[in-house]
């Protein structure tokens, strides 16, 4: 489901005898940028920055999990960590995660000290990142990981949009219409007509940002991806008639 919303924009008028002002009621300022200069005899122009935002629902969850063991010897710690990681991998696959969506992102082995330099044991870890492409199955995947045993660590989750091209297109539509609406209003206030588009420059594109969350101790059906915003800013230059 996609919900469209329109953000407030900023605008400037640039021409001989026109003004440069913000939509927030700020003090009028003279434009000092070389790019804003208007050649003598040319038509005046108006520059508008339009913004568009689209809200979309993430359809992918990333589960950051892994194993951690503490043993008296390095060999035992490493061997038991690998065994636990194998059990975790098999549990994730059985819960519906495709093998290609599993990635090892950490493998450590090191001493632990009761009082340096006396070694009290060894700690071994192996991290696994699982991509869950069926959000409805997210709770089952987390529960399957947690049930593997005491060595399991659930480090967090994040949600992403697998294909942001559709919301980006919609956000661009909103941003351009926003710029056109503002330009028309400013042209009317200046006693001018809005002419042709002289320049279009996409300035800022904000893709859906992964949101992190803690996954341990979740209840059944407690994981929700929420909503994410995709934003676009566009700078449009119009001629004034």
C-alpha positions in Angstrom: 0.0 0.0 0.0 1.4 3.4 -1.0 0.3 6.6 0.6 1.3 9.9 -1.0 1.9 13.1 0.8 3.2 16.5 -0.2 5.9 18.4 1.7 6.3 22.1 2.0 8.6 23.5 -0.6 10.9 26.5 -0.9 11.0 28.9 -3.7 12.9 31.8 -5.1 12.2 34.4 -7.8 15.2 35.6 -9.7 15.0 38.4 -12.3 15.6 42.1 -12.7 13.0 43.9 -10.6 11.7 40.7 -9.0 12.4 39.3 -5.5 14.1 36.5 -3.7 12.2 35.2 -0.6 11.4 32.0 1.3 8.0 30.5 1.9 8.5 30.8 5.7 8.2 34.5 5.7 11.9 35.2 6.0 13.6 38.5 5.2 14.0 39.3 1.5 17.6 39.0 0.4 19.5 39.9 -2.7 20.7 36.9 -4.7 24.5 36.9 -4.9 25.0 33.6 -6.8 26.5 33.9 -10.3 24.1 31.3 -11.6 21.2 33.5 -10.7 22.3 36.4 -12.9 20.0 37.3 -15.8 21.5 38.4 -19.0 20.3 41.8 -20.2 17.4 41.5 -22.6 16.6 37.9 -21.6 13.3 36.9 -20.1 13.1 36.8 -16.3 13.1 33.4 -14.7 11.7 31.8 -11.6 13.5 29.0 -9.7 11.5 26.6 -7.5 12.5 23.7 -5.4 9.6 21.1 -5.1 9.5 18.2 -2.8 7.6 14.9 -2.9 7.3 12.2 -0.3 5.7 8.7 -0.6 5.1 6.4 2.3 5.6 2.7 1.6 5.6 -0.6 3.5 8.9 -2.6 3.7 8.7 -6.1 2.4 12.0 -7.5 3.6 13.4 -8.2 7.1 17.0 -8.7 7.9 17.7 -10.7 11.0 21.1 -10.2 12.6 21.8 -13.3 14.6 24.6 -15.7 15.5 26.2 -17.9 18.2 28.5 -17.4 21.1 30.2 -20.0 23.3 32.7 -19.9 26.1 34.9 -23.0 26.7 38.1 -23.8 28.6 40.2 -24.4 25.5 40.3 -22.6 22.1 39.7 -25.8 20.2 36.6 -26.6 22.1 35.2 -23.1 21.8 35.8 -22.9 18.1 34.4 -26.4 17.5 31.3 -25.8 19.6 30.6 -22.4 17.9 30.8 -24.0 14.5 28.4 -26.8 15.6 25.9 -24.2 17.0 26.2 -22.1 13.9 25.4 -25.1 11.7 22.3 -25.9 13.9 21.2 -22.2 13.6 21.6 -22.4 9.8 19.5 -25.5 9.5 16.8 -24.1 11.8 16.6 -20.9 9.6 16.3 -22.9 6.4 13.6 -25.1 8.0 11.7 -21.9 9.0 11.6 -20.8 5.3 14.8 -18.8 4.7 16.4 -19.7 1.4 20.1 -20.8 1.7 21.1 -18.0 -0.7 19.6 -15.5 1.8 22.0 -16.6 4.6 25.4 -14.9 5.1 28.2 -15.4 7.6 29.3 -11.9 8.7 31.5 -12.7 11.8 33.9 -15.4 12.9 35.9 -14.8 16.1 38.0 -16.7 18.6 39.9 -15.2 21.5 41.0 -15.6 25.1 39.2 -14.4 28.1 41.1 -13.2 31.2 40.2 -13.6 34.8 43.1 -11.3 35.6 45.6 -10.5 32.9 47.7 -12.3 31.8 45.9 -15.4 33.3 43.6 -16.9 30.7 40.3 -18.2 32.1 38.9 -19.6 28.9 38.1 -18.9 25.3 35.2 -17.2 23.5 34.2 -18.0 20.0 31.4 -16.4 17.9 29.9 -16.8 14.5 27.4 -14.3 13.1 24.7 -15.1 10.6 22.5 -12.6 8.7 19.2 -13.9 7.4 17.1 -12.2 4.8 13.4 -12.9 5.3 11.5 -12.1 2.1 8.1 -13.1 3.5 7.3 -10.6 6.3 4.3 -12.7 7.4 6.8 -15.4 8.3 9.1 -13.1 10.3 8.0 -14.2 13.8 8.4 -17.9 12.9 12.0 -17.3 11.7 12.9 -15.4 14.9 11.3 -18.1 17.1 13.1 -20.8 15.2 16.5 -19.1 15.7 15.8 -18.5 19.4 14.9 -22.2 20.0 18.3 -23.5 18.8 19.9 -23.2 22.2 21.7 -21.2 24.8 24.5 -20.2 22.4 22.1 -18.2 20.2 22.4 -14.4 20.1 19.7 -12.2 18.5 21.3 -8.9 17.8 18.6 -7.0 16.0 16.4 -6.7 12.9 16.0 -4.1 10.1 13.3 -3.6 7.5 13.9 -2.7 3.9 12.0 -2.1 0.6 13.1 -4.6 -2.0 12.2 -2.4 -5.0 11.9 1.4 -4.4 11.5 2.3 -8.1 7.7 2.6 -7.9 7.6 4.9 -4.8 10.5 6.9 -6.3 8.6 7.5 -9.5 5.5 8.6 -7.5 7.7 10.9 -5.3 9.1 12.5 -8.5 5.6 13.1 -9.8 4.6 14.8 -6.6 7.8 16.9 -6.4 7.4 18.2 -10.0 3.7 19.0 -9.5 4.6 20.8 -6.3 7.2 22.9 -8.0 4.8 23.8 -10.8 2.0 24.8 -8.4 4.4 27.0 -6.4 5.9 28.5 -9.5 2.4 29.4 -10.9 1.5 31.1 -7.6 4.7 33.2 -7.5 4.4 34.1 -11.1 0.9 35.4 -10.5 2.0 37.3 -7.4 4.7 39.0 -9.5 2.1 39.9 -12.2 3.6 37.4 -14.7 2.6 34.3 -16.6 4.4 31.1 -16.2 6.4 30.1 -19.3 8.3 27.1 -20.4 10.6 24.9 -18.3 14.2 25.9 -18.8 15.9 23.5 -16.4 15.2 20.4 -14.2 17.6 19.2 -11.6 16.9 16.4 -9.2 18.7 17.4 -6.0 18.0 15.0 -3.2 16.7 11.5 -3.2 16.1 9.8 0.2 15.5 6.1 -0.2 13.8 4.1 2.5 16.1 3.9 5.4 16.5 0.5 7.2 15.1 0.8 10.7 16.9 -1.2 13.4 15.1 -3.0 16.2 15.9 -5.5 19.0 14.5 -8.9 18.2 15.0 -10.8 21.5 12.0 -11.9 23.6 9.4 -11.2 21.0 5.8 -12.4 21.3 3.9 -14.1 18.6 3.0 -11.8 15.7 4.9 -9.0 17.4 7.1 -8.0 14.5 5.9 -5.2 12.3 7.7 -3.4 9.5 5.9 -0.2 9.9 6.1 2.5 7.2 9.0 4.1 5.4 9.2 7.4 3.5 10.8 7.9 0.1 11.6 11.6 -0.6 12.7 13.5 -3.7 13.6 17.1 -4.2 13.6 18.7 -7.7 14.8 22.2 -8.7 12.9 23.6 -11.7 13.6 26.8 -13.6 10.8 28.4 -15.5 10.7 31.4 -17.8 8.3 34.2 -16.9 6.1 35.7 -19.6 
